[in-house]
Amino acid sequence: MTSALTWFKSSYSSNDGPDCVEVAITPATIHIRDSKNPERARLAVTGATWTEFLGFARHLG
């Protein structure tokens, strides 16, 4: 039931840039989508997986 999710745009995304990521957080899952195309495929990961990804992404930037 992803229609009831509250989506938040990444603080690294801009309105005119190509990098537009939104996330929606539930108790069990983090949902990720492209804000420019919100009806397309989405990712859903556990909180532990999201935390691990963020740690990895920090080292890239």
PDB file with SEQRES, HELIX, SHEET and CRYST1 records, atoms N, CA, C and O in Angstrom:
SEQRES   1 A   61  MET THR SER ALA LEU THR TRP PHE LYS SER SER TYR SER          
SEQRES   2 A   61  SER ASN ASP GLY PRO ASP CYS VAL GLU VAL ALA ILE THR          
SEQRES   3 A   61  PRO ALA THR ILE HIS ILE ARG ASP SER LYS ASN PRO GLU          
SEQRES   4 A   61  ARG ALA ARG LEU ALA VAL THR GLY ALA THR TRP THR GLU          
SEQRES   5 A   61  PHE LEU GLY PHE ALA ARG HIS LEU GLY                          
HELIX    1 AA1 THR A    2  ALA A    4  5                                   3    
HELIX    2 AA2 GLY A   47  LEU A   60  1                                  14    
SHEET    1 AA1 3 VAL A  21  ILE A  25  0                                        
SHEET    2 AA1 3 ILE A  30  ASP A  34 -1                                        
SHEET    3 AA1 3 LEU A  43  VAL A  45 -1                                        
CRYST1    1.000    1.000    1.000  90.00  90.00  90.00 P 1           1          
ATOM      1  N   MET A   1       0.847  -1.187   0.000  1.00  0.00           N  
ATOM      2  CA  MET A   1       0.000   0.000   0.000  1.00  0.00           C  
ATOM      3  C   MET A   1       0.889   1.246   0.000  1.00  0.00           C  
ATOM      4  O   MET A   1       0.984   1.944   1.009  1.00  0.00           O  
ATOM      5  N   THR A   2       1.526   1.515  -1.113  1.00  0.00           N  
ATOM      6  CA  THR A   2       2.441   2.643  -1.187  1.00  0.00           C  
ATOM      7  C   THR A   2       1.740   3.964  -1.463  1.00  0.00           C  
ATOM      8  O   THR A   2       2.388   5.009  -1.391  1.00  0.00           O  
ATOM      9  N   SER A   3       0.464   3.968  -1.771  1.00  0.00           N  
ATOM     10  CA  SER A   3      -0.229   5.228  -2.063  1.00  0.00           C  
ATOM     11  C   SER A   3      -0.382   6.092  -0.814  1.00  0.00           C  
ATOM     12  O   SER A   3      -0.532   7.308  -0.934  1.00  0.00           O  
ATOM     13  N   ALA A   4      -0.351   5.504   0.373  1.00  0.00           N  
ATOM     14  CA  ALA A   4      -0.520   6.260   1.607  1.00  0.00           C  
ATOM     15  C   ALA A   4       0.816   6.724   2.190  1.00  0.00           C  
ATOM     16  O   ALA A   4       0.851   7.274   3.291  1.00  0.00           O  
ATOM     17  N   LEU A   5       1.893   6.513   1.477  1.00  0.00           N  
ATOM     18  CA  LEU A   5       3.206   6.893   1.980  1.00  0.00           C  
ATOM     19  C   LEU A   5       3.404   8.404   1.918  1.00  0.00           C  
ATOM     20  O   LEU A   5       2.863   9.079   1.042  1.00  0.00           O  
ATOM     21  N   THR A   6       4.184   8.920   2.857  1.00  0.00           N  
ATOM     22  CA  THR A   6       4.585  10.328   2.844  1.00  0.00           C  
ATOM     23  C   THR A   6       6.000  10.388   2.314  1.00  0.00           C  
ATOM     24  O   THR A   6       6.927   9.875   2.941  1.00  0.00           O  
ATOM     25  N   TRP A   7       6.170  11.015   1.158  1.00  0.00           N  
ATOM     26  CA  TRP A   7       7.468  11.063   0.485  1.00  0.00           C  
ATOM     27  C   TRP A   7       8.221  12.329   0.854  1.00  0.00           C  
ATOM     28  O   TRP A   7       7.634  13.403   0.985  1.00  0.00           O  
ATOM     29  N   PHE A   8       9.544  12.185   1.022  1.00  0.00           N  
ATOM     30  CA  PHE A   8      10.435  13.298   1.333  1.00  0.00           C  
ATOM     31  C   PHE A   8      11.524  13.348   0.279  1.00  0.00           C  
ATOM     32  O   PHE A   8      12.131  12.327  -0.048  1.00  0.00           O  
ATOM     33  N   LYS A   9      11.770  14.529  -0.249  1.00  0.00           N  
ATOM     34  CA  LYS A   9      12.811  14.693  -1.257  1.00  0.00           C  
ATOM     35  C   LYS A   9      14.176  14.778  -0.580  1.00  0.00           C  
ATOM     36  O   LYS A   9      14.316  15.383   0.483  1.00  0.00           O  
ATOM     37  N   SER A  10      15.155  14.181  -1.192  1.00  0.00           N  
ATOM     38  CA  SER A  10      16.510  14.221  -0.672  1.00  0.00           C  
ATOM     39  C   SER A  10      16.998  15.661  -0.577  1.00  0.00           C  
ATOM     40  O   SER A  10      16.702  16.483  -1.444  1.00  0.00           O  
ATOM     41  N   SER A  11      17.739  15.959   0.467  1.00  0.00           N  
ATOM     42  CA  SER A  11      18.301  17.307   0.614  1.00  0.00           C  
ATOM     43  C   SER A  11      19.389  17.562  -0.424  1.00  0.00           C  
ATOM     44  O   SER A  11      19.779  18.711  -0.627  1.00  0.00           O  
ATOM     45  N   TYR A  12      19.884  16.525  -1.081  1.00  0.00           N  
ATOM     46  CA  TYR A  12      20.884  16.682  -2.135  1.00  0.00           C  
ATOM     47  C   TYR A  12      20.244  16.879  -3.507  1.00  0.00           C  
ATOM     48  O   TYR A  12      20.953  17.150  -4.476  1.00  0.00           O  
ATOM     49  N   SER A  13      18.938  16.751  -3.609  1.00  0.00           N  
ATOM     50  CA  SER A  13      18.245  16.929  -4.880  1.00  0.00           C  
ATOM     51  C   SER A  13      17.853  18.389  -5.054  1.00  0.00           C  
ATOM     52  O   SER A  13      17.600  19.105  -4.085  1.00  0.00           O  
ATOM     53  N   SER A  14      17.811  18.805  -6.298  1.00  0.00           N  
ATOM     54  CA  SER A  14      17.342  20.155  -6.596  1.00  0.00           C  
ATOM     55  C   SER A  14      16.170  20.050  -7.565  1.00  0.00           C  
ATOM     56  O   SER A  14      15.974  19.010  -8.194  1.00  0.00           O  
ATOM     57  N   ASN A  15      15.404  21.104  -7.684  1.00  0.00           N  
ATOM     58  CA  ASN A  15      14.257  21.083  -8.585  1.00  0.00           C  
ATOM     59  C   ASN A  15      14.671  21.077 -10.048  1.00  0.00           C  
ATOM     60  O   ASN A  15      13.915  20.595 -10.891  1.00  0.00           O  
ATOM     61  N   ASP A  16      15.856  21.603 -10.377  1.00  0.00           N  
ATOM     62  CA  ASP A  16      16.263  21.667 -11.767  1.00  0.00           C  
ATOM     63  C   ASP A  16      17.401  20.715 -12.112  1.00  0.00           C  
ATOM     64  O   ASP A  16      17.894  20.736 -13.239  1.00  0.00           O  
ATOM     65  N   GLY A  17      17.818  19.899 -11.186  1.00  0.00           N  
ATOM     66  CA  GLY A  17      18.913  18.978 -11.456  1.00  0.00           C  
ATOM     67  C   GLY A  17      18.432  17.590 -11.811  1.00  0.00           C  
ATOM     68  O   GLY A  17      17.257  17.267 -11.637  1.00  0.00           O  
ATOM     69  N   PRO A  18      19.342  16.765 -12.309  1.00  0.00           N  
ATOM     70  CA  PRO A  18      18.959  15.408 -12.702  1.00  0.00           C  
ATOM     71  C   PRO A  18      18.842  14.443 -11.527  1.00  0.00           C  
ATOM     72  O   PRO A  18      18.280  13.359 -11.682  1.00  0.00           O  
ATOM     73  N   ASP A  19      19.360  14.812 -10.357  1.00  0.00           N  
ATOM     74  CA  ASP A  19      19.376  13.901  -9.219  1.00  0.00           C  
ATOM     75  C   ASP A  19      18.212  14.184  -8.279  1.00  0.00           C  
ATOM     76  O   ASP A  19      18.314  15.036  -7.397  1.00  0.00           O  
ATOM     77  N   CYS A  20      17.123  13.481  -8.466  1.00  0.00           N  
ATOM     78  CA  CYS A  20      15.934  13.708  -7.648  1.00  0.00           C  
ATOM     79  C   CYS A  20      15.476  12.399  -7.032  1.00  0.00           C  
ATOM     80  O   CYS A  20      14.844  11.573  -7.690  1.00  0.00           O  
ATOM     81  N   VAL A  21      15.801  12.225  -5.772  1.00  0.00           N  
ATOM     82  CA  VAL A  21      15.438  11.011  -5.060  1.00  0.00           C  
ATOM     83  C   VAL A  21      14.487  11.376  -3.932  1.00  0.00           C  
ATOM     84  O   VAL A  21      14.686  12.373  -3.238  1.00  0.00           O  
ATOM     85  N   GLU A  22      13.454  10.564  -3.753  1.00  0.00           N  
ATOM     86  CA  GLU A  22      12.525  10.722  -2.635  1.00  0.00           C  
ATOM     87  C   GLU A  22      12.483   9.424  -1.849  1.00  0.00           C  
ATOM     88  O   GLU A  22      12.628   8.340  -2.413  1.00  0.00           O  
ATOM     89  N   VAL A  23      12.285   9.540  -0.552  1.00  0.00           N  
ATOM     90  CA  VAL A  23      12.133   8.369   0.297  1.00  0.00           C  
ATOM     91  C   VAL A  23      10.865   8.500   1.122  1.00  0.00           C  
ATOM     92  O   VAL A  23      10.412   9.604   1.424  1.00  0.00           O  
ATOM     93  N   ALA A  24      10.307   7.369   1.478  1.00  0.00           N  
ATOM     94  CA  ALA A  24       9.172   7.290   2.392  1.00  0.00           C  
ATOM     95  C   ALA A  24       9.528   6.235   3.428  1.00  0.00           C  
ATOM     96  O   ALA A  24       9.964   5.136   3.084  1.00  0.00           O  
ATOM     97  N   ILE A  25       9.343   6.572   4.681  1.00  0.00           N  
ATOM     98  CA  ILE A  25       9.775   5.701   5.764  1.00  0.00           C  
ATOM     99  C   ILE A  25       8.566   5.100   6.470  1.00  0.00           C  
ATOM    100  O   ILE A  25       7.640   5.813   6.858  1.00  0.00           O  
ATOM    101  N   THR A  26       8.588   3.786   6.628  1.00  0.00           N  
ATOM    102  CA  THR A  26       7.588   3.081   7.417  1.00  0.00           C  
ATOM    103  C   THR A  26       8.346   2.349   8.525  1.00  0.00           C  
ATOM    104  O   THR A  26       9.574   2.290   8.480  1.00  0.00           O  
ATOM    105  N   PRO A  27       7.661   1.802   9.500  1.00  0.00           N  
ATOM    106  CA  PRO A  27       8.370   1.096  10.575  1.00  0.00           C  
ATOM    107  C   PRO A  27       9.266  -0.053  10.081  1.00  0.00           C  
ATOM    108  O   PRO A  27      10.299  -0.327  10.691  1.00  0.00           O  
ATOM    109  N   ALA A  28       8.888  -0.716   9.003  1.00  0.00           N  
ATOM    110  CA  ALA A  28       9.646  -1.888   8.555  1.00  0.00           C  
ATOM    111  C   ALA A  28      10.439  -1.666   7.269  1.00  0.00           C  
ATOM    112  O   ALA A  28      11.347  -2.441   6.968  1.00  0.00           O  
ATOM    113  N   THR A  29      10.110  -0.618   6.505  1.00  0.00           N  
ATOM    114  CA  THR A  29      10.670  -0.493   5.169  1.00  0.00           C  
ATOM    115  C   THR A  29      10.964   0.959   4.812  1.00  0.00           C  
ATOM    116  O   THR A  29      10.249   1.874   5.221  1.00  0.00           O  
ATOM    117  N   ILE A  30      12.034   1.151   4.038  1.00  0.00           N  
ATOM    118  CA  ILE A  30      12.343   2.439   3.445  1.00  0.00           C  
ATOM    119  C   ILE A  30      12.031   2.308   1.955  1.00  0.00           C  
ATOM    120  O   ILE A  30      12.567   1.425   1.286  1.00  0.00           O  
ATOM    121  N   HIS A  31      11.168   3.177   1.434  1.00  0.00           N  
ATOM    122  CA  HIS A  31      10.792   3.167   0.027  1.00  0.00           C  
ATOM    123  C   HIS A  31      11.559   4.284  -0.669  1.00  0.00           C  
ATOM    124  O   HIS A  31      11.705   5.378  -0.123  1.00  0.00           O  
ATOM    125  N   ILE A  32      12.051   4.006  -1.882  1.00  0.00           N  
ATOM    126  CA  ILE A  32      12.870   4.952  -2.627  1.00  0.00           C  
ATOM    127  C   ILE A  32      12.304   5.055  -4.036  1.00  0.00           C  
ATOM    128  O   ILE A  32      11.978   4.046  -4.662  1.00  0.00           O  
ATOM    129  N   ARG A  33      12.191   6.310  -4.538  1.00  0.00           N  
ATOM    130  CA  ARG A  33      11.695   6.493  -5.902  1.00  0.00           C  
ATOM    131  C   ARG A  33      12.347   7.715  -6.544  1.00  0.00           C  
ATOM    132  O   ARG A  33      12.974   8.531  -5.868  1.00  0.00           O  
ATOM    133  N   ASP A  34      12.190   7.820  -7.836  1.00  0.00           N  
ATOM    134  CA  ASP A  34      12.648   8.962  -8.622  1.00  0.00           C  
ATOM    135  C   ASP A  34      11.538  10.006  -8.596  1.00  0.00           C  
ATOM    136  O   ASP A  34      10.438   9.743  -9.082  1.00  0.00           O  
ATOM    137  N   SER A  35      11.802  11.172  -8.044  1.00  0.00           N  
ATOM    138  CA  SER A  35      10.756  12.181  -7.909  1.00  0.00           C  
ATOM    139  C   SER A  35      10.293  12.729  -9.257  1.00  0.00           C  
ATOM    140  O   SER A  35       9.180  13.242  -9.364  1.00  0.00           O  
ATOM    141  N   LYS A  36      11.131  12.625 -10.281  1.00  0.00           N  
ATOM    142  CA  LYS A  36      10.736  13.101 -11.602  1.00  0.00           C  
ATOM    143  C   LYS A  36       9.775  12.126 -12.273  1.00  0.00           C  
ATOM    144  O   LYS A  36       9.079  12.497 -13.218  1.00  0.00           O  
ATOM    145  N   ASN A  37       9.729  10.901 -11.803  1.00  0.00           N  
ATOM    146  CA  ASN A  37       8.900   9.862 -12.410  1.00  0.00           C  
ATOM    147  C   ASN A  37       8.328   8.971 -11.313  1.00  0.00           C  
ATOM    148  O   ASN A  37       8.669   7.790 -11.246  1.00  0.00           O  
ATOM    149  N   PRO A  38       7.467   9.510 -10.453  1.00  0.00           N  
ATOM    150  CA  PRO A  38       7.034   8.786  -9.250  1.00  0.00           C  
ATOM    151  C   PRO A  38       6.195   7.531  -9.499  1.00  0.00           C  
ATOM    152  O   PRO A  38       6.037   6.716  -8.590  1.00  0.00           O  
ATOM    153  N   GLU A  39       5.663   7.359 -10.690  1.00  0.00           N  
ATOM    154  CA  GLU A  39       4.844   6.176 -10.958  1.00  0.00           C  
ATOM    155  C   GLU A  39       5.666   4.986 -11.455  1.00  0.00           C  
ATOM    156  O   GLU A  39       5.147   3.876 -11.573  1.00  0.00           O  
ATOM    157  N   ARG A  40       6.916   5.213 -11.740  1.00  0.00           N  
ATOM    158  CA  ARG A  40       7.776   4.128 -12.211  1.00  0.00           C  
ATOM    159  C   ARG A  40       8.190   3.232 -11.055  1.00  0.00           C  
ATOM    160  O   ARG A  40       7.742   3.410  -9.922  1.00  0.00           O  
ATOM    161  N   ALA A  41       9.028   2.295 -11.348  1.00  0.00           N  
ATOM    162  CA  ALA A  41       9.480   1.315 -10.360  1.00  0.00           C  
ATOM    163  C   ALA A  41      10.103   1.991  -9.141  1.00  0.00           C  
ATOM    164  O   ALA A  41      10.754   3.030  -9.257  1.00  0.00           O  
ATOM    165  N   ARG A  42       9.896   1.397  -7.992  1.00  0.00           N  
ATOM    166  CA  ARG A  42      10.430   1.890  -6.721  1.00  0.00           C  
ATOM    167  C   ARG A  42      11.229   0.789  -6.057  1.00  0.00           C  
ATOM    168  O   ARG A  42      11.061  -0.395  -6.349  1.00  0.00           O  
ATOM    169  N   LEU A  43      12.088   1.202  -5.170  1.00  0.00           N  
ATOM    170  CA  LEU A  43      12.824   0.248  -4.350  1.00  0.00           C  
ATOM    171  C   LEU A  43      12.242   0.247  -2.953  1.00  0.00           C  
ATOM    172  O   LEU A  43      11.747   1.271  -2.481  1.00  0.00           O  
ATOM    173  N   ALA A  44      12.297  -0.883  -2.295  1.00  0.00           N  
ATOM    174  CA  ALA A  44      11.906  -0.992  -0.890  1.00  0.00           C  
ATOM    175  C   ALA A  44      12.965  -1.836  -0.195  1.00  0.00           C  
ATOM    176  O   ALA A  44      13.243  -2.964  -0.600  1.00  0.00           O  
ATOM    177  N   VAL A  45      13.554  -1.270   0.863  1.00  0.00           N  
ATOM    178  CA  VAL A  45      14.620  -1.963   1.587  1.00  0.00           C  
ATOM    179  C   VAL A  45      14.348  -1.882   3.084  1.00  0.00           C  
ATOM    180  O   VAL A  45      13.557  -1.060   3.547  1.00  0.00           O  
ATOM    181  N   THR A  46      15.016  -2.745   3.819  1.00  0.00           N  
ATOM    182  CA  THR A  46      14.886  -2.706   5.281  1.00  0.00           C  
ATOM    183  C   THR A  46      15.673  -1.517   5.821  1.00  0.00           C  
ATOM    184  O   THR A  46      16.521  -0.953   5.129  1.00  0.00           O  
ATOM    185  N   GLY A  47      15.388  -1.150   7.042  1.00  0.00           N  
ATOM    186  CA  GLY A  47      16.113  -0.064   7.690  1.00  0.00           C  
ATOM    187  C   GLY A  47      17.604  -0.361   7.786  1.00  0.00           C  
ATOM    188  O   GLY A  47      18.425   0.539   7.609  1.00  0.00           O  
ATOM    189  N   ALA A  48      17.966  -1.611   8.063  1.00  0.00           N  
ATOM    190  CA  ALA A  48      19.377  -1.991   8.160  1.00  0.00           C  
ATOM    191  C   ALA A  48      20.080  -1.837   6.816  1.00  0.00           C  
ATOM    192  O   ALA A  48      21.214  -1.363   6.757  1.00  0.00           O  
ATOM    193  N   THR A  49      19.418  -2.230   5.751  1.00  0.00           N  
ATOM    194  CA  THR A  49      19.999  -2.088   4.416  1.00  0.00           C  
ATOM    195  C   THR A  49      20.169  -0.627   4.058  1.00  0.00           C  
ATOM    196  O   THR A  49      21.195  -0.250   3.492  1.00  0.00           O  
ATOM    197  N   TRP A  50      19.188   0.207   4.374  1.00  0.00           N  
ATOM    198  CA  TRP A  50      19.255   1.646   4.099  1.00  0.00           C  
ATOM    199  C   TRP A  50      20.416   2.285   4.871  1.00  0.00           C  
ATOM    200  O   TRP A  50      21.154   3.103   4.320  1.00  0.00           O  
ATOM    201  N   THR A  51      20.574   1.918   6.125  1.00  0.00           N  
ATOM    202  CA  THR A  51      21.658   2.450   6.940  1.00  0.00           C  
ATOM    203  C   THR A  51      23.011   2.065   6.350  1.00  0.00           C  
ATOM    204  O   THR A  51      23.926   2.887   6.292  1.00  0.00           O  
ATOM    205  N   GLU A  52      23.132   0.820   5.916  1.00  0.00           N  
ATOM    206  CA  GLU A  52      24.382   0.366   5.301  1.00  0.00           C  
ATOM    207  C   GLU A  52      24.650   1.138   4.006  1.00  0.00           C  
ATOM    208  O   GLU A  52      25.783   1.547   3.752  1.00  0.00           O  
ATOM    209  N   PHE A  53      23.625   1.335   3.195  1.00  0.00           N  
ATOM    210  CA  PHE A  53      23.775   2.098   1.956  1.00  0.00           C  
ATOM    211  C   PHE A  53      24.233   3.528   2.246  1.00  0.00           C  
ATOM    212  O   PHE A  53      25.139   4.030   1.579  1.00  0.00           O  
ATOM    213  N   LEU A  54      23.629   4.181   3.217  1.00  0.00           N  
ATOM    214  CA  LEU A  54      24.009   5.560   3.540  1.00  0.00           C  
ATOM    215  C   LEU A  54      25.466   5.644   3.973  1.00  0.00           C  
ATOM    216  O   LEU A  54      26.168   6.588   3.610  1.00  0.00           O  
ATOM    217  N   GLY A  55      25.925   4.667   4.746  1.00  0.00           N  
ATOM    218  CA  GLY A  55      27.326   4.638   5.140  1.00  0.00           C  
ATOM    219  C   GLY A  55      28.246   4.502   3.932  1.00  0.00           C  
ATOM    220  O   GLY A  55      29.284   5.159   3.859  1.00  0.00           O  
ATOM    221  N   PHE A  56      27.870   3.663   3.003  1.00  0.00           N  
ATOM    222  CA  PHE A  56      28.646   3.491   1.773  1.00  0.00           C  
ATOM    223  C   PHE A  56      28.626   4.781   0.947  1.00  0.00           C  
ATOM    224  O   PHE A  56      29.666   5.213   0.451  1.00  0.00           O  
ATOM    225  N   ALA A  57      27.454   5.395   0.798  1.00  0.00           N  
ATOM    226  CA  ALA A  57      27.310   6.610  -0.017  1.00  0.00           C  
ATOM    227  C   ALA A  57      28.118   7.764   0.555  1.00  0.00           C  
ATOM    228  O   ALA A  57      28.643   8.580  -0.203  1.00  0.00           O  
ATOM    229  N   ARG A  58      28.229   7.849   1.863  1.00  0.00           N  
ATOM    230  CA  ARG A  58      29.007   8.928   2.487  1.00  0.00           C  
ATOM    231  C   ARG A  58      30.464   8.890   2.043  1.00  0.00           C  
ATOM    232  O   ARG A  58      31.104   9.930   1.891  1.00  0.00           O  
ATOM    233  N   HIS A  59      30.980   7.687   1.838  1.00  0.00           N  
ATOM    234  CA  HIS A  59      32.378   7.546   1.442  1.00  0.00           C  
ATOM    235  C   HIS A  59      32.594   7.902  -0.031  1.00  0.00           C  
ATOM    236  O   HIS A  59      33.727   8.156  -0.441  1.00  0.00           O  
ATOM    237  N   LEU A  60      31.533   7.925  -0.824  1.00  0.00           N  
ATOM    238  CA  LEU A  60      31.651   8.273  -2.234  1.00  0.00           C  
ATOM    239  C   LEU A  60      31.695   9.781  -2.444  1.00  0.00           C  
ATOM    240  O   LEU A  60      32.321  10.266  -3.387  1.00  0.00           O  
ATOM    241  N   GLY A  61      31.019  10.528  -1.550  1.00  0.00           N  
ATOM    242  CA  GLY A  61      30.883  11.973  -1.726  1.00  0.00           C  
ATOM    243  C   GLY A  61      31.958  12.700  -1.134  1.00  0.00           C  
ATOM    244  O   GLY A  61      31.983  13.929  -1.201  1.00  0.00           O  
TER     245      GLY A  61                                                      
END                                                                             
